[in-house]
């Protein structure tokens, strides 16, 4: 009798685990959810970004990254030049893109001469400079955010950080980290 009960229990367990029970297919992640850039914190250098030389650096105890070890830095040499960092992502149909990033400013300037413009351009929307950050941003990390609208078709979004430095008016360095690209 004991063997019969054990065999019956084993058979019932086998039926439950062998597929006779209804299984739901795995749910795919919703297309309008989550972070979509492969290297938002520059931990893998410029992978996924188009960058001028010398943009991505490793932080240290005196000048640490916002998170992780790496960040992008612009200007800081007191020479006249322009530096560019940009990336693009695909925004699925009916999704909204929110881009958030952290910036700190280290400077000896006392008037606006060096600045970084941050822009978001999305297929079908006019490109915009969303932020123009100057010497007075402060040495603490500050977060900024910008968003796109939605559309019924898939679109491409470009995010650009363009820094302008002018020689002779002091040194300003702009550090950028944790540039997240979130769909909703």
JORA-V596066 format. One record per residue. N is the residue number from 0. RES is the residue in one letter. PSI is psi in radians with two decimals (999 if undefined). BURIAL is # if it has 9 or more other C-alpha atoms within 8 Angstrom, else .. D_LAST is the distance of its C-alpha to the last C-alpha in Angstrom with 2 decimals. Layout:
N_RES_PSI_BURIAL_D_LAST, N_RES_PSI_BURIAL_D_LAST
//
This chain:
0_X_-0.74_._59.61, 1_X_-0.70_._57.41, 2_X_-0.68_._56.67, 3_X_-0.74_._55.78, 4_X_-0.75_._53.25, 5_X_-0.74_._51.69, 6_X_-0.70_._51.51, 7_X_-0.74_._49.99, 8_X_-0.75_._47.33, 9_X_-0.69_._46.55, 10_X_-0.73_._46.34, 11_X_-0.75_._43.95, 12_X_-0.71_._41.71, 13_X_-0.72_._41.90, 14_X_-0.69_#_40.91, 15_X_-0.60_#_37.86, 16_X_-0.14_._36.65, 17_X_0.02_._37.82, 18_X_-0.06_._35.47, 19_X_-0.42_._37.30, 20_X_2.73_._34.58, 21_X_2.21_._31.46, 22_X_2.43_._28.71, 23_X_2.47_._25.09, 24_X_2.66_._23.52, 25_X_2.48_._21.01, 26_X_2.27_._17.46, 27_X_2.59_._15.36, 28_X_2.39_._12.07, 29_X_2.45_._9.34, 30_X_-0.36_._8.47, 31_X_0.73_#_4.68, 32_X_2.49_#_5.21, 33_X_3.01_._7.41, 34_X_2.27_._9.56, 35_X_-0.01_#_10.99, 36_X_2.42_#_14.17, 37_X_-0.26_._17.33, 38_X_1.09_#_19.20, 39_X_-0.30_#_17.29, 40_X_0.19_#_20.36, 41_X_0.33_#_23.13, 42_X_-0.38_#_24.74, 43_X_0.67_._25.64, 44_X_-2.29_._27.04, 45_X_0.24_#_25.74, 46_X_2.20_._24.30, 47_X_0.01_._21.32, 48_X_2.65_#_22.51, 49_X_2.13_#_25.31, 50_X_2.49_#_27.42, 51_X_2.78_._30.87, 52_X_2.65_._33.31, 53_X_0.26_._33.39, 54_X_-0.80_#_29.77, 55_X_2.23_#_28.65, 56_X_2.86_#_30.89, 57_X_2.39_#_31.30, 58_X_2.91_#_31.49, 59_X_-3.07_._34.57, 60_X_-0.61_._35.84, 61_X_-0.48_._36.65, 62_X_1.26_._33.32, 63_X_2.75_#_30.68, 64_X_2.84_#_27.13, 65_X_-0.85_#_24.36, 66_X_2.78_._23.57, 67_X_-2.60_._25.30, 68_X_-0.40_#_28.15, 69_X_2.76_#_27.04, 70_X_2.95_#_25.65, 71_X_2.47_#_26.10, 72_X_2.51_#_28.90, 73_X_2.61_#_30.20, 74_X_-2.58_#_33.64, 75_X_0.25_#_36.05, 76_X_-0.11_._39.20, 77_X_0.78_#_40.74, 78_X_2.76_._41.08, 79_X_2.07_._39.94, 80_X_2.93_._37.04, 81_X_2.34_._33.48, 82_X_2.53_#_30.92, 83_X_2.39_#_27.68, 84_X_2.21_#_24.68, 85_X_2.80_#_21.92, 86_X_2.89_#_19.38, 87_X_2.62_#_17.23, 88_X_2.79_#_14.19, 89_X_2.26_._13.13, 90_X_1.99_#_9.99, 91_X_2.81_#_10.08, 92_X_2.53_#_10.96, 93_X_0.35_#_8.93, 94_X_2.66_#_5.70, 95_X_2.42_#_5.24, 96_X_2.25_#_6.58, 97_X_2.21_#_7.80, 98_X_2.15_#_11.18, 99_X_2.52_#_13.29, 100_X_2.79_#_16.90, 101_X_2.40_#_20.19, 102_X_2.49_#_23.48, 103_X_2.67_#_27.07, 104_X_2.19_#_30.11, 105_X_2.16_#_33.63, 106_X_2.76_#_36.28, 107_X_0.07_._39.92, 108_X_2.71_#_39.23, 109_X_0.03_._40.16, 110_X_2.79_._38.98, 111_X_1.99_._36.10, 112_X_-0.78_#_36.99, 113_X_2.45_#_34.36, 114_X_2.87_#_30.67, 115_X_2.24_#_27.35, 116_X_2.37_#_25.11, 117_X_2.18_#_21.39, 118_X_2.70_#_19.76, 119_X_2.15_#_16.63, 120_X_2.33_#_17.47, 121_X_2.39_#_15.36, 122_X_2.23_._17.30, 123_X_-0.08_._18.29, 124_X_2.53_._17.74, 125_X_2.38_._20.64, 126_X_2.57_._20.49, 127_X_2.51_._20.70, 128_X_1.98_#_22.08, 129_X_-0.56_#_19.73, 130_X_2.47_._22.03, 131_X_1.81_#_25.71, 132_X_2.33_#_26.73, 133_X_-2.91_#_30.46, 134_X_-0.39_#_33.02, 135_X_0.30_._32.38, 136_X_-0.52_._28.98, 137_X_2.69_#_30.74, 138_X_-0.09_._31.32, 139_X_2.58_._28.69, 140_X_2.29_#_25.15, 141_X_2.47_._22.86, 142_X_2.47_._19.09, 143_X_2.75_._17.53, 144_X_2.53_._14.08, 145_X_2.64_#_13.10, 146_X_2.77_._10.27, 147_X_3.01_#_10.43, 148_X_-2.96_._10.41, 149_X_2.82_._9.48, 150_X_2.82_#_12.37, 151_X_-0.07_._13.93, 152_X_2.79_._14.85, 153_X_2.50_#_13.76, 154_X_2.89_#_14.20, 155_X_2.42_#_15.34, 156_X_2.37_#_14.41, 157_X_2.31_#_17.24, 158_X_2.28_#_17.44, 159_X_2.33_#_21.06, 160_X_2.03_#_23.13, 161_X_2.05_#_26.64, 162_X_2.37_#_29.37, 163_X_2.24_#_32.73, 164_X_2.38_#_35.69, 165_X_2.29_#_39.09, 166_X_2.54_._42.27, 167_X_-0.03_._44.59, 168_X_0.36_#_42.51, 169_X_2.93_#_41.39, 170_X_2.27_#_38.89, 171_X_2.25_#_35.16, 172_X_2.34_#_32.70, 173_X_2.12_#_28.93, 174_X_2.34_#_27.11, 175_X_2.37_#_23.39, 176_X_2.84_#_21.54, 177_X_1.07_#_18.26, 178_X_1.69_#_16.17, 179_X_2.53_#_12.71, 180_X_1.74_#_10.10, 181_X_2.32_#_6.65, 182_X_2.53_#_3.78, 183_X_999_#_0.00
//
